[in-house]
Amino acid sequence: MRVRISAKGIVHVCGVDWLVNLMDGSSHLSLIIDLSPSQWHLSAQPSNPHPLSFQIFLSHVLTFLNSHIASKHENTLAVFGALPGKRWAEQ
């Protein structure tokens, strides 16, 4: 997998551009991952113009997250999973 970082702070991973802070200070990255099984099943279908399985996606995202943490000791991150029909708190 190739990871490209532009001078403007845009990281290109797995066909997705991510805007990151390249300043001297530390940064925090929060990521919300859609964990809908039906959507990932559709995404992985060979009939899809750009098929992407959940396993391949996770491999690429973990590489990106690891590079964020490795780039500066003070960097932090949080990863959240979003499931269909689930809410943080009942109203």
Secondary structure, DSSP 8 states (H G I E B T S, - for coil): --EEE-TTSEEEETTEEEE---SSS--EEEEEEE--HHHHHHHT-TTSSS---HHHHHHHHHHHHHHHHHH-TT-EEEEEEE-TT--SS--
